[in-house]
Amino acid sequence: MSEPPASGAIGPSSLSVPAELAGMRLDRALCTLWPSVSRTRLRALLEAGGVRVDGVPAGRASAPVEAGARLEL
C-alpha cells in the first residue's frame, strides 16, 4: 500500500480500502485514508472526476466502498 501525501499536496496516489472501511461511504473513506487532504478538496476532486475506484472514475460520494478496492487521486 502506498503512503498518502504528507504535505496536503495531491500527487498521483492510490490506496487499497482496508476491510474495516468496507461499506463506508466513498467520501468518508477518502477522508479517512487521506487525512492530510481537506474534505472540501476531496469533494472537489470527486465532483471533477479526479477520483477513481479500481481504475474507473468514481460515481456518487455516497456509494459504499468495498474492501480491497483501489482508490486513486
N, C-alpha and C positions, 0 to 999 in steps of 0.2 A: 504494500500500500504506500503510495507517495504521500509526502507531507503537505499539509495546506500551506499557502503562502504565509510567511511570518510577518510581513510588514503591512498587510492590508492591501498591497498591490495585487492585482489579479493577473497572473500569467496563466498559460495553459496548465491546468491542474486537474487531476482526477483522483477519485477515491472510490472504494467499494463500500456499499452500505453494510454495516455490521448487523448481525442478527438482532441485536437489541433495538435497532431502529426500524425493523421491518413493520410495515403497516402505518408508519408515521407519515404525515403529510409531507410532500416534497419540499415545500418552503421551510418547514420546521427542520427537516433532515439537513437541508443545506445550511441553516443557521447553526446546527449542532456540529456539523462536520467542518465548517469554515467559520469558527468563532471570531476570527480577526477581520472578517468582512461584514460590513453593516447589513442589517436586514433590508434597508432601503436599497442598497447596491445590489444585493442578491435578487430582490424583487424586480429591479430594473433589468437585470440580466435575464431573468425568466421571461419577462414581457418582450424583450428584444430578441429572443431566440438564442441567447448566449449560454444556455444550459442544455446539456444533452444527457439523456438516460440511455445507457447501453448503445451509444452512438447515434441516437435519434433525438431530434430536438424535443425538449420537454413540452408536455401539454399543460394541463392545469396545475396551478400551485397546490391545489387541494388533493391532487392524485396521490394515493398511497405508494410508498416505495417498497420494493421487495429486497429481502436480504440478498446480498451478492451483486445487486445492480451496480453498474459503473456510472457514477455521476461525474460529469466533466464541466468545467467552467472554461 
